[in-house]
Amino acid sequence: MINESPLLSFDLNNPATFYDLGWDLLYGPDRVADPARDAARAFEIALELDPDRVEYLLELAVAYGLSGRDADEVATLERAISLAKNPKNLAEAHLRLGITYDGLGKDSLAKSELAILQQLDPQRATLLERVMLDGM
């Protein structure tokens, strides 16, 4: 029966609805033809409703990266860094930005992110170092 549809229970004014949808599209078992594009759109809607949510920005950056939207990925991670108040989110954003720079061949920028991470979170810095070494 249509009234029992789980879609009818979604709160379209709740950014978490779109975050969850984006996460499911990106990582869930029922992927669609272009999950990164569709997930990016869901995360963008979540951010329209809650523009300063760092967790949403971090996942949007993943979706952009998987879609080949490198400039958008970098800009989104930079925005996450500027908004992050939680040390874990800040370190995660620097880690992802360092990995992105490394993947783009921007070694000096990746090293800058590594230096920041060594101060913020030595464990994540070690992870970035390994990624950078693997890319050599």
Secondary structure as UniProt FT lines:
FT   HELIX           2..4
FT   HELIX           6..9
FT   TURN            12..13
FT   HELIX           15..27
FT   HELIX           35..49
FT   TURN            51..52
FT   HELIX           54..66
FT   TURN            67..68
FT   HELIX           70..83
FT   HELIX           87..103
FT   TURN            104..105
FT   HELIX           107..120
FT   HELIX           122..134
//
